[in-house]
Amino acid sequence: MARKKEYNEEQVIEKAMNLFWRNGYENTSMQLLEKEMGINKFSIYSSFGSKHGVFLESLKSYKAKINFIFEKFKNASNGVEDIKQFFYDSVNISNEQGHQKGCLVTNTYNEFSGSEDETIKDQMNLFMDNLKALIIEKLKMDSSKDEESIIKEANYLLLAKHGLAAASRVNTQKEIEDYIEMTFKNL
């Protein structure tokens, strides 16, 4: 007969997610996961298969956590102002109690950019492609812009979003606000 789990998977994944968010994948050992999650290696392997499995579940948890920001962005109808608000919203989530600075997806995207891990790379590329598509959709609300300008601005804003995620790990709130304001002043 299988033993009953004495932990809540959602809660231990939340703890693992915060650890990966803080340290990155490579700098998070199984020992750190054990300590942070409050369960032993046997339970980790039994429930998630491996450190990689814990990481994939952590990414799912993070995406679920930030989904409301994307839904708000997707459903908004004010074009460039919606993109700007999305930038502010994405920074503000990291300021909430218990969250790390920066963006777990951007951190992962950077950490795995040269990796052979196709599963992670595919997830990151899908996330970035979806974000770019939303940005393009909002930019198209300005009918005075041609397709080439929209693509260039979307690329610029996607790169600015990466920069914002990195900057939010170390810069002050005022510097972040200045960064966002200047990014949109240049559009």
trRosetta pair geometry for C-beta under 8 A, 3 or more apart (Angstrom, degrees):
i j d omega theta_ij theta_ji phi_ij phi_ji
5 9 7.3 1 152 -48 161 89
5 43 7.4 112 -134 -148 91 110
5 47 7.2 73 -112 -83 135 121
7 11 6.9 -127 176 68 86 110
7 12 5.4 46 151 -42 130 127
7 37 7.9 63 177 160 158 92
7 38 6.9 161 -115 94 135 100
7 39 5.3 -80 -12 -74 163 124
7 43 7.0 75 25 172 132 146
8 11 4.1 65 81 11 108 112
8 12 6.8 163 82 -10 56 83
9 12 6.0 -60 -143 41 32 103
9 13 6.0 31 158 -19 68 109
9 47 6.1 -171 -110 -171 110 137
9 57 7.9 -84 169 -177 104 148
10 13 5.9 -58 -146 38 26 110
10 14 6.5 34 152 -25 62 104
10 61 7.5 147 -151 -114 67 118
11 14 5.6 -49 -151 29 32 116
11 15 6.8 31 151 -16 63 102
12 15 5.6 -50 -153 36 38 113
12 16 6.3 39 148 -18 67 105
12 37 4.3 52 -162 -160 98 100
12 38 6.8 -126 -110 49 97 87
12 39 5.9 -3 -126 -2 147 126
12 47 8.0 65 78 92 143 161
13 16 5.4 -52 -144 40 36 113
13 17 6.0 46 152 -28 67 103
13 54 7.2 -164 -117 -158 75 73
13 57 4.9 -95 -128 134 127 114
13 58 5.9 -162 -172 -84 84 60
13 61 5.0 166 135 -51 115 148
14 17 5.6 -49 -147 31 28 116
14 18 6.7 27 154 -16 60 103
14 61 6.2 -150 -84 177 57 147
15 18 6.0 -55 -153 35 31 109
15 19 6.6 31 149 -18 63 106
15 36 5.0 171 155 149 106 90
15 37 5.0 155 88 -100 127 53
15 38 7.1 37 79 3 175 95
16 19 5.5 -57 -151 36 35 113
16 20 6.3 31 154 -14 69 104
16 33 5.9 27 -117 -139 100 94
16 36 6.5 128 -87 103 50 122
16 37 5.5 12 -59 -77 93 110
16 54 5.1 -110 -173 173 156 111
16 55 7.7 -123 152 -81 118 43
16 57 7.4 46 80 85 139 103
16 58 5.0 -113 111 -82 100 119
17 20 5.9 -55 -147 40 29 107
17 21 6.1 34 152 -24 64 109
17 58 3.9 170 -91 -153 72 92
17 59 7.9 177 -119 -48 98 27
17 61 4.8 -108 -66 83 147 129
17 62 5.5 174 -158 -56 126 91
17 65 8.0 138 150 -13 158 143
17 104 7.0 -27 -175 -108 88 162
18 21 5.4 -51 -142 36 31 117
18 22 6.2 30 157 -18 64 107
18 36 7.6 -158 75 -177 95 132
18 98 7.1 -73 -104 171 140 80
18 99 7.6 -129 -114 -124 98 37
18 100 6.3 152 -151 -33 71 107
19 22 5.8 -58 -148 38 28 108
19 23 6.0 -15 168 17 66 115
19 28 5.5 108 138 -126 104 126
19 32 6.2 158 -170 142 136 109
19 33 6.6 171 93 -97 159 60
19 36 4.6 46 -64 168 139 177
20 23 6.5 -74 -127 57 24 83
20 24 6.8 5 -169 -169 61 7
20 25 6.1 22 -145 -80 103 57
20 28 5.5 -54 -94 -29 64 161
20 55 6.0 133 -106 -122 152 82
20 58 5.1 93 25 137 145 160
20 104 6.7 62 108 -144 98 115
20 108 8.0 24 155 -77 115 105
21 58 8.0 -148 -36 168 84 122
21 62 7.2 149 -75 -98 115 131
21 99 7.7 -74 139 -166 159 64
21 100 4.1 170 131 25 116 144
21 102 7.5 170 -177 76 88 99
21 104 4.5 -64 -105 -88 91 104
21 107 6.9 125 -145 40 52 154
22 100 5.1 -151 -74 -106 69 139
23 27 4.2 -134 170 97 99 107
23 28 4.7 129 89 -64 130 85
23 32 7.2 -2 15 145 170 162
24 27 4.9 66 63 27 96 103
24 28 6.7 -166 86 -16 45 95
24 107 6.2 -132 -97 162 82 115
24 108 7.9 163 -139 -87 71 55
24 111 5.3 159 -155 -94 114 149
25 28 6.1 -72 -153 31 25 108
25 55 5.7 37 -118 -122 106 145
25 108 7.0 75 -30 -120 115 83
25 111 5.8 147 23 134 104 149
25 112 7.4 45 19 -60 146 99
26 111 6.8 -161 -3 -167 104 122
28 32 5.4 -121 -157 80 64 134
28 33 6.3 76 163 -56 102 91
28 51 7.4 162 106 -164 98 119
28 55 8.0 144 74 -85 138 105
29 32 4.7 103 54 5 76 98
29 33 7.0 -134 100 -3 44 86
30 33 5.4 -53 -148 37 36 115
30 34 6.3 43 152 -24 66 101
30 41 5.9 39 168 -110 121 109
30 44 7.1 170 -152 85 93 160
30 51 5.8 -101 -79 -73 83 115
31 34 5.7 -48 -149 31 31 115
31 35 6.5 27 154 -15 63 106
32 35 5.8 -57 -149 39 32 109
32 36 5.9 23 158 -13 68 113
33 36 5.9 -60 -138 44 27 105
33 37 5.5 11 169 -6 67 118
33 44 6.2 79 126 -115 125 152
33 51 6.6 -163 -25 -119 157 88
33 54 6.1 57 -147 129 143 170
34 37 6.4 -64 -133 46 17 99
34 39 6.8 -110 -142 82 60 48
34 40 6.0 23 -141 -131 111 35
34 41 5.9 -39 -84 -56 122 71
34 44 6.8 -91 -84 -29 73 137
35 38 7.7 16 171 -69 25 44
37 44 6.9 109 70 -86 158 106
37 54 7.9 -86 -66 -144 148 136
39 43 4.1 -93 166 84 119 140
39 44 6.1 147 100 -52 109 77
40 43 5.2 98 58 10 68 100
40 44 7.2 -125 108 -5 37 90
41 44 5.4 -54 -146 36 37 114
41 45 6.1 31 158 -14 71 106
42 45 6.0 -58 -147 41 27 106
42 46 5.9 28 154 -22 64 113
43 46 5.5 -54 -138 39 29 115
43 47 6.0 14 166 -7 66 112
44 47 6.4 -67 -144 45 22 98
44 48 5.8 -42 -179 39 62 112
44 51 7.8 21 155 -79 131 54
44 54 6.3 -22 -163 -64 104 129
45 48 7.1 -78 -114 60 16 70
45 49 6.4 18 -158 -154 54 12
45 50 6.7 36 -118 -76 74 42
48 53 3.8 160 161 113 81 114
48 54 4.6 69 142 -66 161 68
48 57 6.0 -92 -125 -3 117 139
49 52 7.4 -52 99 70 104 86
49 53 3.8 115 55 -39 99 157
50 53 4.7 109 48 2 67 99
50 54 7.3 -123 101 -1 43 84
51 54 5.6 -51 -153 35 36 113
51 55 6.3 38 147 -22 66 105
52 55 5.5 -53 -150 35 32 115
52 56 6.5 34 152 -20 65 102
52 117 7.9 -159 -135 -136 121 132
53 56 5.7 -49 -146 33 32 110
53 57 6.5 30 154 -14 63 105
54 57 5.8 -59 -152 41 31 110
54 58 6.2 36 148 -25 65 107
55 58 5.3 -52 -147 33 33 116
55 59 6.6 36 153 -20 65 100
55 120 7.7 -19 126 -92 125 119
56 59 5.7 -49 -151 32 33 112
56 60 6.7 35 149 -18 63 102
56 119 7.0 -36 -97 141 124 129
56 120 7.8 -120 -89 -83 83 80
56 123 7.9 173 -133 -42 83 162
57 60 5.5 -50 -151 35 36 114
57 61 6.3 39 150 -21 66 104
58 61 5.5 -52 -148 35 33 114
58 62 6.4 35 152 -21 65 104
58 104 7.6 -127 141 -178 100 148
59 62 5.6 -52 -147 35 33 112
59 63 6.3 32 155 -18 65 105
59 104 7.1 -167 -112 131 64 122
59 105 7.3 94 -145 -92 94 77
59 108 6.8 36 -101 -65 115 172
59 120 7.8 175 -52 -127 161 82
59 123 6.3 56 146 146 152 152
60 63 5.8 -56 -148 37 30 110
60 64 6.4 30 153 -19 64 106
61 64 5.7 -56 -151 36 30 112
61 65 6.3 34 150 -24 64 107
62 65 5.5 -55 -150 33 32 116
62 66 6.4 7 160 -1 67 108
62 104 4.5 -91 -141 63 160 145
62 105 6.8 179 121 -46 133 85
63 66 6.3 -66 -143 48 29 94
63 67 6.4 59 151 -60 63 89
63 105 7.4 81 -80 -69 83 122
63 127 7.4 -120 -106 -105 119 121
64 67 5.5 -25 -151 -16 32 122
65 93 7.7 126 137 -175 100 133
66 69 5.1 -37 -178 27 77 119
66 70 6.7 74 130 -17 83 98
66 90 7.5 42 -154 -120 127 78
66 93 6.1 58 -109 -175 93 174
67 70 5.6 -60 -154 40 41 109
67 71 6.1 42 151 -22 74 105
68 71 5.5 -50 -142 37 34 114
68 72 6.3 39 156 -21 65 104
69 72 5.8 -54 -152 35 29 112
69 73 6.3 28 150 -18 63 109
69 86 6.8 107 168 -142 98 75
69 89 4.7 161 -137 135 107 126
69 90 6.1 111 175 -77 155 68
69 93 6.5 -70 -55 -46 140 137
70 73 5.4 -54 -145 39 34 113
70 74 5.9 35 156 -22 68 108
70 134 7.4 -124 -154 -73 85 166
71 74 5.6 -52 -140 38 29 112
71 75 6.1 14 163 -7 64 114
72 75 6.3 -68 -144 45 22 100
72 76 6.3 35 156 -40 62 106
72 85 7.9 -105 132 124 116 120
72 86 7.8 169 93 -94 98 78
72 89 6.8 -178 77 -119 140 170
73 76 5.9 -49 -149 14 27 116
73 82 6.1 121 -148 166 64 102
73 83 7.8 68 -149 -97 108 42
73 85 7.5 -179 -99 89 78 96
73 86 4.4 51 -103 -94 124 119
73 89 7.5 -147 -57 51 102 147
73 134 5.9 51 131 169 116 142
73 138 7.9 -65 179 -57 87 137
74 134 6.0 -80 -91 -124 73 121
76 82 3.9 159 106 -121 135 124
76 85 7.1 168 -113 63 170 138
76 138 7.6 17 88 -108 103 116
77 82 7.3 109 12 -57 10 140
77 141 7.3 154 -172 -118 60 145
78 81 4.1 -46 127 65 118 116
78 82 4.9 143 62 -41 80 91
78 85 8.0 65 67 -1 124 131
78 141 7.6 136 151 123 14 164
79 82 6.2 144 66 14 17 102
79 83 7.6 -39 145 -4 46 98
79 138 5.2 133 -150 176 38 77
79 139 7.0 91 -162 -100 87 22
79 141 3.6 -136 -87 75 100 131
79 142 5.6 95 -153 -40 147 86
80 83 5.5 -49 -154 32 43 113
80 84 6.4 44 149 -19 69 103
80 138 6.6 139 -69 143 33 107
80 139 6.9 60 -76 -102 80 61
80 141 7.8 -143 -18 63 64 113
80 142 6.9 19 -26 -35 106 127
80 184 6.7 132 164 -148 110 107
80 187 6.1 172 -142 108 140 159
81 84 5.5 -51 -149 37 35 114
81 85 6.3 37 151 -20 66 105
82 85 5.6 -52 -146 37 32 112
82 86 6.4 40 150 -24 63 103
82 138 5.0 -136 69 -132 119 135
83 86 5.5 -51 -153 31 32 116
83 87 6.8 38 148 -22 63 98
83 135 5.9 69 -114 -128 122 80
83 138 5.1 163 -48 102 99 153
83 139 7.5 30 -42 -58 145 78
83 157 6.1 -34 179 -160 139 149
83 184 7.6 158 92 -101 103 112
84 87 5.6 -48 -156 28 35 114
84 88 6.8 31 148 -13 65 103
84 180 6.6 108 -155 172 82 105
84 184 4.9 15 -94 -78 118 153
85 88 5.6 -53 -151 39 37 111
85 89 6.1 38 151 -21 69 107
86 89 5.6 -52 -141 38 31 112
86 90 6.2 31 158 -21 65 106
87 90 6.1 -57 -148 35 26 108
87 91 6.7 20 155 -13 61 107
87 160 7.7 -31 -109 123 132 108
87 161 6.7 -128 -106 -104 89 81
87 164 6.0 -109 -155 -138 100 172
87 180 4.9 157 123 -129 135 114
87 183 7.2 172 -120 71 168 146
87 184 8.0 -150 22 -44 151 115
88 91 6.0 -62 -153 39 31 106
88 92 6.1 30 154 -23 68 112
88 180 6.3 85 -68 -162 76 166
89 92 5.6 -56 -142 36 30 113
89 93 6.7 38 159 -29 64 98
90 93 6.2 -42 -152 19 31 112
90 94 7.8 26 152 -12 55 100
90 103 6.5 -8 175 -84 111 123
90 161 7.3 27 72 -152 163 99
90 164 7.3 81 91 116 121 129
90 165 7.4 -57 142 -83 123 87
91 94 6.2 -62 -168 33 40 107
91 95 7.0 36 142 -20 69 108
91 164 6.6 -90 -69 166 109 111
91 168 5.1 -157 -130 -107 92 141
91 176 5.6 143 -153 168 153 140
91 180 7.5 -100 -10 -57 147 135
92 95 5.4 -57 -155 32 44 115
92 96 7.3 61 148 -38 67 87
93 96 5.8 -32 -164 1 42 116
93 99 6.2 -127 146 178 69 173
94 99 5.1 -140 -138 125 40 120
94 100 6.4 -47 -147 95 96 44
94 101 4.9 88 164 -127 131 40
94 102 6.2 129 -119 29 154 27
94 103 7.3 -93 -61 -68 126 56
94 168 5.9 101 64 144 153 132
95 99 7.3 3 38 69 16 118
95 173 7.6 52 -98 -99 139 112
96 99 4.8 58 66 7 85 125
100 104 7.4 93 58 -65 124 88
101 168 5.4 -161 -178 130 94 82
101 169 4.4 138 113 -114 115 50
101 170 7.7 143 123 -35 150 39
102 106 6.6 -124 174 70 93 115
102 107 5.7 77 136 -53 132 112
102 165 5.1 68 -158 174 72 77
102 166 6.7 34 -121 -98 110 27
102 168 5.5 162 -80 80 47 97
102 169 4.2 10 -52 -66 111 99
103 106 3.9 68 76 14 112 108
103 107 6.4 -179 86 -11 55 84
103 165 3.9 -61 15 -134 110 125
103 168 7.7 71 -25 55 79 132
104 107 5.6 -55 -144 39 30 114
104 108 6.1 30 156 -19 65 108
105 108 5.7 -55 -146 39 29 110
105 109 6.1 37 152 -25 65 106
105 124 6.7 156 -171 -123 84 79
105 127 5.5 -124 -162 143 137 160
106 109 5.3 -48 -142 33 32 117
106 110 6.4 31 157 -15 63 104
106 161 7.5 -149 -89 133 132 85
106 162 5.6 166 -145 -128 120 64
106 165 3.8 73 58 113 165 165
106 166 7.1 -122 139 -47 132 72
107 110 6.0 -60 -154 38 28 108
107 111 6.1 22 153 -16 66 112
107 165 7.3 -134 -42 150 70 123
108 111 5.6 -57 -139 41 31 109
108 112 5.8 3 169 4 69 115
108 120 6.6 -126 172 -173 113 113
108 124 6.0 -152 111 -88 101 120
109 112 6.7 -69 -135 50 17 91
109 113 6.5 47 157 -65 58 90
109 124 4.5 153 -99 -162 79 130
109 127 7.7 -120 -72 74 118 124
109 128 6.7 97 -119 -54 142 125
109 162 7.6 -101 90 -117 137 108
110 113 5.9 -26 -150 -21 28 117
110 162 7.7 128 -63 -159 107 110
110 166 7.8 87 -54 -80 157 111
111 115 7.6 27 127 -34 65 127
112 115 4.1 -52 -157 16 70 135
112 117 5.9 -71 -149 58 119 116
112 120 4.7 -109 -149 120 166 129
112 121 5.9 -147 139 -72 117 73
112 124 6.3 169 72 -16 125 152
113 121 8.0 110 -118 -113 28 98
115 120 6.6 0 89 71 145 126
115 121 6.4 -164 75 -55 98 108
117 120 4.4 27 118 26 120 111
117 121 6.1 147 91 -16 67 92
118 121 5.5 -59 -138 45 32 111
118 122 5.8 37 161 -25 69 106
119 122 6.0 -56 -149 33 23 109
119 123 6.6 20 153 -15 60 107
120 123 5.8 -57 -151 37 32 110
120 124 6.2 28 155 -17 68 108
121 124 5.8 -56 -144 39 31 109
121 125 6.1 29 157 -18 66 109
122 125 5.8 -55 -143 39 28 109
122 126 6.2 31 156 -20 63 107
123 126 5.8 -56 -148 36 28 112
123 127 6.4 30 154 -19 63 107
124 127 5.7 -54 -149 36 32 113
124 128 6.3 24 155 -13 66 108
125 128 5.8 -57 -143 42 31 106
125 129 6.0 34 156 -22 66 108
126 129 5.7 -53 -142 37 28 112
126 130 6.3 28 157 -18 62 107
127 130 5.9 -59 -152 36 26 110
127 131 6.4 25 152 -18 63 107
128 131 5.6 -52 -146 37 34 113
128 132 6.2 35 155 -19 66 105
128 158 6.9 78 -167 -160 95 125
129 132 5.7 -54 -146 37 30 111
129 133 6.3 33 153 -22 64 105
130 133 5.6 -52 -148 34 31 113
130 134 6.6 32 153 -18 63 103
131 134 5.8 -55 -153 35 32 110
131 135 6.4 33 150 -19 65 105
131 158 6.6 122 111 -117 111 97
131 161 7.2 -140 160 93 140 169
132 135 5.5 -52 -148 36 34 113
132 136 6.3 36 153 -20 66 104
132 154 5.6 83 -162 166 83 116
132 155 7.9 25 -134 -82 117 49
132 158 5.3 -5 -92 -79 92 137
133 136 5.7 -51 -147 36 31 112
133 137 6.4 38 151 -23 63 104
134 137 5.5 -50 -148 33 33 116
134 138 6.6 28 154 -16 65 104
135 138 5.9 -58 -152 37 31 107
135 139 6.3 29 152 -18 66 108
135 154 4.7 134 109 -134 117 87
135 157 5.2 177 -157 89 142 136
135 158 6.5 -138 14 -59 164 85
136 139 5.6 -56 -144 39 32 111
136 140 6.3 37 155 -26 65 105
136 150 5.9 78 -144 157 79 111
136 151 7.3 15 -111 -92 113 54
136 154 4.8 1 -73 -92 79 147
137 140 5.9 -55 -152 29 27 114
137 141 7.7 44 146 -35 55 91
138 141 5.9 -34 -170 1 41 117
139 142 6.5 -52 -178 29 51 103
139 145 6.4 -68 162 78 92 160
139 150 4.6 146 119 -142 128 90
139 153 5.6 151 -128 90 146 128
139 154 6.0 -113 1 -64 151 90
140 143 8.0 38 173 -85 58 51
140 145 7.4 -121 -111 71 38 114
140 150 6.0 37 -73 -131 71 148
142 145 4.9 61 97 -4 104 110
145 149 4.7 -127 -164 88 93 124
145 150 5.2 113 133 -62 124 87
145 153 7.4 -48 -156 8 148 143
146 149 5.1 92 56 11 72 104
146 150 7.1 -135 100 -8 36 91
147 150 5.6 -56 -148 34 31 114
147 151 6.5 29 156 -18 66 104
148 151 6.0 -55 -150 35 30 108
148 152 6.4 28 153 -16 64 108
149 152 5.7 -57 -147 39 32 111
149 153 6.1 28 156 -15 67 109
150 153 5.9 -58 -145 41 27 108
150 154 6.1 31 154 -23 64 108
151 154 5.6 -52 -144 35 30 113
151 155 6.4 31 155 -19 63 104
152 155 5.8 -54 -150 35 30 110
152 156 6.3 32 151 -20 64 107
153 156 5.4 -52 -146 37 34 116
153 157 6.1 31 156 -17 67 107
153 187 6.1 68 -142 -137 122 97
154 157 5.9 -56 -144 40 29 107
154 158 6.3 32 155 -21 64 106
155 158 5.8 -53 -146 35 29 111
155 159 6.4 26 155 -13 63 107
156 159 6.0 -61 -153 40 28 108
156 160 6.2 29 150 -21 65 109
156 187 7.9 165 95 -97 138 83
157 160 5.2 -49 -141 37 35 115
157 161 6.3 43 154 -25 65 99
157 183 7.4 102 -116 168 70 119
157 187 7.9 24 -69 -90 108 121
158 161 5.6 -47 -151 29 31 114
158 162 6.9 35 148 -18 61 99
159 162 5.6 -48 -154 32 37 114
159 163 6.5 37 149 -17 66 105
160 163 5.5 -54 -149 39 35 113
160 164 6.1 42 150 -25 66 104
160 183 4.7 110 -163 -139 147 134
161 164 5.4 -48 -145 33 32 116
161 165 6.6 36 154 -21 63 101
162 165 5.9 -54 -153 32 30 111
162 166 6.6 24 153 -12 64 106
163 166 5.8 -58 -150 40 33 108
163 167 5.9 30 155 -18 69 111
163 179 7.5 -147 121 -177 108 132
164 167 5.7 -56 -139 41 28 109
164 168 6.1 33 159 -28 64 107
164 176 7.1 85 -153 -150 85 90
164 179 6.3 160 -105 122 82 132
164 180 6.9 61 -115 -78 128 84
164 183 7.7 -37 -63 -42 116 158
165 168 6.0 -52 -146 28 25 112
165 169 7.6 35 151 -27 54 96
166 169 6.1 -50 -171 15 38 114
166 170 7.9 -13 153 15 64 103
167 170 6.7 -88 -161 52 40 83
167 171 4.6 -6 173 6 87 131
167 175 7.2 -132 171 123 118 109
167 176 6.2 157 119 -101 112 80
167 179 6.0 121 106 -71 165 173
168 171 6.6 -57 -94 48 26 93
168 176 5.6 59 -97 -110 79 133
171 175 4.0 -110 175 89 116 132
171 176 5.5 145 99 -54 116 80
171 179 7.4 75 107 -24 164 137
172 175 4.7 97 54 6 78 102
172 176 7.0 -140 96 -5 42 87
173 176 5.6 -56 -150 36 32 113
173 177 6.4 32 153 -19 66 105
174 177 5.7 -53 -147 36 31 111
174 178 6.4 34 152 -19 64 105
175 178 5.6 -52 -148 36 32 114
175 179 6.3 39 150 -25 64 104
176 179 5.5 -50 -150 31 32 116
176 180 6.5 30 153 -16 65 103
177 180 5.8 -53 -148 36 33 109
177 181 6.2 31 155 -17 66 108
178 181 5.8 -57 -144 40 30 110
178 182 6.1 24 159 -15 66 110
179 182 6.1 -60 -146 40 24 105
179 183 6.3 31 154 -26 62 107
180 183 5.6 -52 -149 29 30 115
180 184 6.7 11 160 -4 63 107
181 184 6.4 -69 -153 44 28 98
181 185 6.1 34 151 -29 66 109
182 185 5.3 -49 -139 31 35 117
182 186 6.5 33 160 -20 64 106
183 186 6.3 -69 -165 33 26 108
183 187 7.7 34 143 -35 60 97
184 187 5.6 -31 -156 4 49 117
